[in-house]
Amino acid sequence: MHKGGFLNVFLIIAALTLLMDWYVIIGLRTLTAKWPSRPRRLIVLWGYAVISVGVTVVFMAGFGSYSTSRGMTPYHEWTLSLLLTFFVTKLVFIIAISLGDLGRFLYGISDNILHDKPKEQPFFPEQRKFIVQVGLILAAIPFSGFLYAMIRGKYDYKVHRTTIYYDELPEAFDGFTITQLSDIHSGSFDNVTAMQRGIDLAKAQKSDLFVFTGDLVNNAAWEIEQYIDRFGQLKAPYGQFSILGNHDYGDYIPWDSPEEKAANLQKLKRHHAELGYRLLLNENVEIEKNGQKISLIGVENWGKGFIQLGDLDKALHGVAQDTFKILLSHDPTHWEEKVRYHPTDIHLTLSGHTHGAQFGIETAGIRWSPVKYRYLDWAGLINHKNRYLYVNRGFGFLAFSGRLGIWPEVTVITLKRKISA
């Protein structure tokens, strides 16, 4: 970002933050007005001001170095996450006391008119203190939730098990299991011990096949290097296979030259091999069991609004029409736009990319995430005329250093052969 653009962003964020802080401090003054200890009142008011402004200053300092840091690091993600946490907390508090003030004002006006009270009579000052207390309680909900998401939630790995039945599945593959990881985003990890728990959970599934569906890094190949021995522990009897995601191409950071960017991609491809993953680049392989075969197909990234290098026709070259086919394609919009309408029947597509926005609700029959307004299919299993898509919620995290409600996922899919009636 050029200097003028950065200055404009800084001024907007600074002005918005100061305006919100001013309103919050007015509310805190109401709350502490009758405290007998003046030092305690000052500690609350100045303490809040210093912490809130400090978070904004730290964020802006990190934001200024982002363009020269080879992308977003855990430091950038933490400062962004803290800023977001304080912003949402302040917003909830401000909305609560604003609605309370509005209600008191309207009630006071109507009371004056109906009972002919003098206009200078105060409108329930004690009730404003109560409203501020309610606002603090409401604001504590997102504050505590965001902190949990940043400290624990992003490493709270869950196993999602899905069984899919097919008429066309070869008999030898009845009960065949696949473990899928997606969106590792290795440049974001800040707790190796917690991350290893996710790897151990994936290993413990002991599936027949392991697949990884893209976004190994945030931007640069070096991000995965310190974790190669760890993710290289993921082995399966019928092999480990992978594809590239949109972040793997290095499109979101500046490079000194096109040659440097190309060299980074080649280095990342070598890292896939070092992990023990067979990287599929618009190609296919046969998986054989007891003399019967299925085809595993992998395409480069193809996403609506993202890089589109995936070539399904090329990847299908040499695959017979009646072969059972599993496709690895990072972005679910590829399935939405191309795969489900393709003349060749792709039985199962495995994707990732969305992360489920790393925030949402999946409980008691309720499934919601803000990412649903961007992606038609954003998590779990989808069926269109017996062509299935499974969207993994992601193993890692990006930008927001946390997860809340949409937890990091290890997917285990079991293929079953339908029993004829």
C-alpha positions in Angstrom: 0.0 0.0 0.0 1.4 3.4 -0.9 2.1 6.0 1.8 -1.0 8.2 1.0 -3.3 5.1 1.1 -1.9 4.0 4.4 -2.3 7.5 5.9 -6.0 7.5 4.8 -6.6 4.1 6.4 -4.9 5.2 9.6 -6.9 8.4 9.8 -10.2 6.6 9.3 -9.4 3.9 11.9 -8.1 6.4 14.4 -11.1 8.7 14.0 -13.6 5.9 14.3 -11.8 4.4 17.3 -11.6 7.8 19.1 -15.3 8.4 18.5 -16.3 5.0 19.9 -14.0 5.4 22.9 -15.5 8.8 23.7 -18.9 7.3 23.9 -17.7 4.3 25.9 -16.0 6.7 28.4 -19.2 8.7 28.8 -20.9 5.4 29.8 -18.2 4.4 32.2 -18.4 7.9 33.8 -22.0 7.3 34.4 -21.3 4.0 36.0 -18.5 5.3 38.3 -20.0 8.7 39.1 -21.0 7.8 42.7 -18.0 5.7 43.6 -16.5 7.2 46.8 -12.9 6.6 45.7 -11.8 9.1 43.0 -8.5 7.2 42.3 -10.6 4.1 41.5 -12.7 6.1 39.1 -9.6 7.5 37.4 -8.1 4.0 37.1 -11.2 2.7 35.3 -11.5 5.6 32.9 -7.8 6.0 32.1 -7.1 2.3 32.2 -9.7 1.7 29.5 -8.5 4.7 27.4 -4.8 3.5 27.5 -5.7 -0.2 26.7 -8.1 0.7 23.9 -5.8 3.3 22.3 -2.8 1.0 22.8 -4.5 -1.8 20.9 -5.2 0.5 18.0 -1.6 1.9 18.0 -0.1 -1.6 18.0 -2.4 -2.7 15.2 -1.4 0.3 13.1 2.3 -0.3 13.7 1.9 -3.9 12.5 -0.3 -2.8 9.6 2.5 -0.5 8.4 5.0 -3.3 8.2 2.6 -5.8 6.5 3.5 -4.9 3.0 7.2 -5.5 3.6 6.9 -8.6 5.8 6.2 -11.2 3.2 2.6 -11.5 4.3 0.6 -11.9 7.4 2.5 -13.3 10.4 1.1 -14.5 13.8 2.0 -11.0 15.1 -0.2 -9.3 12.4 -3.0 -11.8 13.0 -3.0 -11.2 16.8 -3.0 -7.4 16.5 -5.8 -7.6 14.0 -7.7 -10.0 16.2 -7.4 -7.8 19.3 -8.5 -4.8 17.3 -11.6 -6.7 16.1 -12.3 -8.0 19.6 -12.3 -4.5 21.1 -14.2 -3.1 18.1 -17.1 -5.6 18.4 -17.1 -5.3 22.2 -17.3 -1.5 22.1 -20.0 -1.7 19.3 -22.2 -3.9 21.4 -21.8 -1.7 24.4 -22.5 1.5 22.4 -25.6 0.0 20.8 -27.0 -1.1 24.2 -26.6 2.3 25.9 -27.7 4.2 22.8 -31.0 2.2 22.6 -31.4 2.8 26.3 -30.8 6.5 26.0 -33.2 6.7 23.1 -35.9 4.8 25.1 -35.4 7.1 28.1 -35.6 10.2 25.9 -38.8 9.1 24.2 -40.4 8.1 27.4 -39.5 11.4 29.0 -40.9 13.4 26.1 -44.2 11.5 26.2 -44.3 11.8 30.0 -43.9 15.6 29.8 -46.6 15.9 27.2 -49.1 13.7 29.0 -48.5 15.0 32.5 -47.4 18.5 31.7 -44.0 18.0 33.6 -41.4 20.7 33.4 -39.0 20.1 30.5 -35.9 20.4 32.7 -36.9 17.4 34.8 -34.2 14.6 34.3 -35.2 11.5 32.5 -34.4 8.7 34.9 -30.7 9.2 35.7 -30.6 6.0 37.8 -32.0 4.0 34.9 -29.1 5.2 32.7 -26.7 3.6 35.2 -28.7 0.4 35.0 -28.6 0.6 31.2 -24.8 1.0 31.3 -24.6 -2.1 33.5 -26.7 -4.1 31.1 -24.5 -2.8 28.2 -21.3 -4.0 30.0 -22.9 -7.5 30.6 -23.9 -7.7 26.9 -20.4 -6.5 25.8 -18.7 -9.1 27.9 -20.3 -11.9 25.8 -18.4 -11.1 22.5 -15.3 -10.1 24.5 -15.0 -13.4 26.3 -16.1 -15.3 23.2 -13.4 -13.7 21.0 -10.7 -14.3 23.7 -11.7 -18.0 23.9 -11.6 -18.2 20.1 -8.1 -16.8 20.0 -6.6 -18.8 22.9 -8.4 -22.2 22.7 -10.9 -22.3 19.9 -8.5 -22.3 17.0 -6.9 -25.5 18.2 -10.1 -27.2 19.3 -9.9 -29.9 16.6 -13.1 -31.9 15.8 -13.4 -35.1 13.8 -16.3 -35.0 11.3 -17.4 -38.5 10.1 -19.4 -39.0 7.0 -20.5 -42.2 5.3 -21.6 -42.0 1.6 -23.3 -44.9 -0.2 -22.8 -45.6 -3.9 -24.2 -48.1 -6.4 -21.1 -47.7 -8.5 -18.4 -48.2 -5.8 -16.2 -51.3 -6.6 -16.8 -54.1 -4.1 -13.2 -54.0 -2.9 -13.6 -50.4 -1.7 -16.7 -51.1 0.4 -15.8 -49.5 3.7 -12.8 -47.6 2.3 -11.9 -44.7 4.5 -10.4 -41.3 3.6 -8.9 -38.7 6.0 -9.0 -35.2 4.7 -7.2 -32.1 5.9 -7.5 -28.7 4.2 -6.3 -25.1 4.7 -3.4 -25.8 7.0 -2.1 -22.2 6.6 1.2 -23.0 8.3 2.3 -19.4 8.5 -0.4 -18.7 11.1 0.4 -21.2 13.9 1.5 -19.8 17.2 1.3 -22.9 19.4 3.1 -26.0 18.1 2.1 -28.2 20.9 -1.6 -27.5 20.3 -1.2 -27.9 16.6 0.4 -31.3 17.1 -2.7 -32.5 18.9 -4.6 -32.0 15.6 -2.0 -34.0 13.7 -2.2 -36.8 16.3 -6.0 -36.8 15.9 -5.7 -37.2 12.2 -3.1 -40.0 12.6 -5.4 -41.8 15.1 -8.1 -42.2 12.4 -5.9 -44.8 10.6 -7.7 -44.3 7.3 -6.9 -46.1 4.1 -6.1 -42.9 2.2 -5.0 -39.4 3.2 -5.7 -36.3 1.2 -4.9 -32.6 1.6 -7.0 -30.1 -0.3 -4.9 -27.0 -0.5 -3.6 -23.8 1.2 -0.5 -25.4 2.8 0.8 -21.8 3.5 -0.4 -18.3 3.7 1.9 -16.9 1.1 5.5 -18.3 1.0 7.0 -21.8 0.9 9.2 -21.2 3.9 6.2 -21.1 6.2 5.8 -24.9 6.1 9.5 -25.8 6.5 9.5 -26.0 10.3 6.5 -28.3 10.3 7.5 -30.8 7.6 8.5 -33.5 10.1 5.2 -33.0 11.9 2.7 -33.1 8.9 4.9 -35.7 7.3 3.8 -38.1 10.0 0.4 -38.4 8.2 0.6 -41.7 6.3 -1.9 -44.0 4.9 -1.7 -47.5 3.3 -3.0 -46.3 0.0 -0.9 -43.1 -0.1 -1.0 -39.4 0.7 -2.1 -37.0 -2.0 -2.5 -33.2 -2.2 -3.4 -30.2 -4.3 -2.7 -26.5 -4.3 -5.0 -23.8 -3.0 -5.3 -20.1 -3.9 -2.8 -19.0 -1.2 -0.1 -21.4 -2.3 0.6 -19.4 -5.5 2.0 -16.4 -3.6 -0.5 -14.0 -5.2 -1.1 -11.9 -2.0 2.3 -10.5 -1.3 4.8 -8.5 -3.4 7.8 -10.3 -4.9 11.0 -8.7 -6.2 10.5 -10.3 -9.6 8.2 -12.8 -11.4 11.2 -15.2 -11.3 11.3 -15.1 -7.5 7.6 -15.8 -7.3 7.9 -18.7 -9.7 10.8 -20.1 -7.7 8.7 -19.9 -4.5 6.0 -22.0 -6.1 8.5 -24.6 -7.2 10.0 -24.7 -3.7 6.5 -25.3 -2.3 6.0 -28.2 -4.7 9.2 -29.8 -3.5 7.9 -29.4 0.1 4.9 -31.4 -0.8 7.2 -34.2 -1.9 9.2 -33.8 1.4 6.0 -34.2 3.3 5.4 -37.5 1.5 2.4 -36.1 -0.4 1.9 -36.8 -4.1 0.9 -33.4 -5.5 -1.7 -33.7 -8.2 -1.6 -30.9 -10.8 -4.4 -31.4 -13.2 -3.8 -35.1 -13.3 -5.1 -38.4 -12.0 -3.8 -41.6 -10.4 -5.4 -45.0 -9.9 -5.9 -46.4 -6.4 -6.0 -50.2 -6.6 -7.3 -52.6 -4.0 -7.8 -56.4 -4.5 -7.5 -56.0 -8.3 -10.2 -53.3 -8.5 -9.5 -49.6 -9.1 -10.9 -46.1 -8.5 -9.5 -42.8 -9.9 -8.2 -40.0 -7.7 -8.2 -36.7 -9.6 -6.5 -33.5 -8.6 -6.8 -30.1 -10.1 -5.0 -26.8 -9.5 -7.0 -24.0 -7.9 -10.1 -22.9 -9.6 -12.3 -20.5 -7.7 -14.9 -17.9 -8.5 -13.2 -14.6 -8.0 -9.8 -16.4 -7.5 -7.0 -17.8 -9.6 -8.4 -20.3 -12.1 -5.7 -22.8 -13.2 -7.7 -25.9 -12.6 -8.3 -27.9 -15.8 -10.8 -30.7 -15.2 -10.7 -32.0 -18.7 -6.9 -32.3 -18.6 -7.1 -34.0 -15.2 -9.6 -36.5 -16.5 -7.4 -37.6 -19.4 -7.2 -41.4 -19.6 -10.0 -41.9 -17.0 -12.7 -44.3 -18.2 -16.3 -42.9 -18.0 -17.5 -45.8 -15.8 -14.6 -45.5 -13.3 -15.5 -44.5 -9.8 -14.0 -41.0 -9.4 -12.9 -38.8 -6.5 -11.8 -35.2 -7.2 -9.7 -33.0 -5.1 -10.5 -29.3 -5.8 -9.7 -26.6 -3.3 -12.5 -24.2 -3.9 -16.2 -25.4 -3.7 -17.3 -22.9 -6.3 -15.4 -25.1 -8.8 -17.9 -27.9 -8.0 -20.8 -25.4 -8.1 -19.8 -23.9 -11.4 -18.2 -26.7 -13.3 -18.0 -30.2 -11.7 -21.6 -30.9 -10.9 -22.6 -30.1 -14.5 -19.7 -31.8 -16.2 -20.6 -34.6 -18.7 -18.2 -36.9 -16.8 -19.7 -38.2 -13.6 -17.5 -37.2 -10.7 -18.9 -39.2 -7.7 -17.2 -37.3 -4.9 -15.4 -33.9 -4.7 -13.4 -32.9 -1.7 -12.8 -29.2 -1.1 -12.0 -26.6 1.6 -11.2 -22.9 1.2 -14.1 -21.3 3.1 -12.9 -22.1 6.7 -16.6 -21.7 7.6 -15.5 -18.0 8.1 -13.9 -19.4 11.4 -17.1 -18.1 13.1 -20.6 -19.4 13.2 -23.2 -21.7 14.9 -23.5 -25.4 14.3 -25.6 -26.8 17.1 -29.1 -28.1 17.8 -30.0 -28.3 14.1 -28.8 -24.7 13.5 -26.1 -24.1 10.9 -25.1 -20.5 10.2 -22.0 -18.6 9.4 -21.5 -15.2 7.7 -19.7 -17.1 4.9 -23.0 -18.4 3.7 -23.6 -15.0 2.1 -20.5 -15.6 -0.1 -20.6 -19.3 -0.7 -23.5 -21.5 -1.5 -21.8 -24.6 -0.1 -19.5 -23.7 2.8 -19.2 -26.7 5.1 -20.1 -30.4 5.2 -21.7 -32.7 2.7 -23.7 -31.6 -0.3 -25.5 -33.8 -2.8 -26.7 -32.8 -6.3 -28.2 -35.7 -8.3 -25.9 -38.2 -6.6 -22.8 -36.1 -7.2 -21.4 -35.3 -3.8 -19.3 -32.5 -2.5 -17.7 -32.4 0.9 -16.3 -29.0 2.2 -13.8 -29.3 5.0 -13.9 -26.4 7.5 -10.1 -26.1 7.6 -7.3 -27.2 9.9 -5.7 -23.8 10.4 -6.8 -20.2 10.5 -6.0 -17.0 8.7 -6.3 -13.2 9.4 -8.4 -13.7 12.5 -6.3 -15.7 14.9 -9.1 -17.7 16.3 -12.2 -19.9 15.7 -15.6 -19.7 17.4 -18.4 -22.1 16.7 -16.7 -23.4 13.5 -13.9 -25.5 14.9 -10.9 -26.8 13.0 -11.7 -30.1 11.3 -10.3 -33.5 10.6 -12.6 -35.2 8.1 -13.1 -38.9 7.9 -15.2 -40.2 4.9 -16.3 -43.8 4.6 -17.3 -45.1 1.2 -19.9 -47.8 1.2 -21.5 -49.8 -1.5 -25.3 -49.8 -1.6 -26.9 -53.2 -1.0 -29.3 -54.1 -3.8 -32.8 -54.8 -2.7 
